[in-house]
């Protein structure tokens, strides 16, 4: 896992980790604009979602799951 290569990420709060994930997603989208193979993969995933929206999970639902796991520990 990438997080194992960056131990300082473990010390981030759940909120900071979510913010980081959002920033990484945005950065990946910018990379996709410059990288044809990545752009194609993003476009395919978007099409997969459009074909079957129930196959994914809403961002708010995912955040809720992440936060609920943090409270359990």
N, C-alpha and C positions, 0 to 999 in steps of 0.2 A: 504494500500500500504506500501511497505517496506520503501520507501523514507520518509514517514511520521514518521517513527520510528527513522530516522536519519536526523534531521533537517539540519545538517551541509552540507548534500549533495546538498541542494538547492543553496548554495553559490558557487558551482563548476561552472566553465564555461562550455559551450556546448562541447568544445573540451575535457575537463577533464572528463565530463560525458561519452562521447563516449569511451575514453580510459578506464575508469572504467568498462564500459559494456564489452569491449573486454577482460579485465582481468578477469572479473567474468565468462565470457563464457569459457575461457581457464581453469579457476579453476574448473568449473563444469565438463569439460571434464576429468580433472584429477580425480575428485571425481567419475566420471562414471567408471573409470578404477578400482576403489576399491569397487564400490557398484553395485552389479549385477542388482538390480531393476532399478537404474538410467541408467546403461549401456544399458539395454533393451529398455528403453524409448528413449534414444538418437538414438539407432540403428533403432527403429521403425520410428522416425521422419526423419532420413536420408533415409530410404526406402520409406517413403511417398513422400519425395522430389524427389527421383529418379523416382518414379512412375508418378509423375506429377510436373515437375520442374516449371511450370507456376503458381503453387499454392503458391509459396514463393516470396520473394522479395530479390533482390541483396543487399548486405551490403552497397555498394556505393549509391544505390538508397535510402536506409533507412537513411543513414547519410545525404544525400541531403535534405530529408524531414525534418529531425530533425533540421538541420541548417536553413532551410527556415522558420520554425516555430519560431526560436529564433529571426530572423530579423523582424518578424511581430510585435512582442511585443513592 
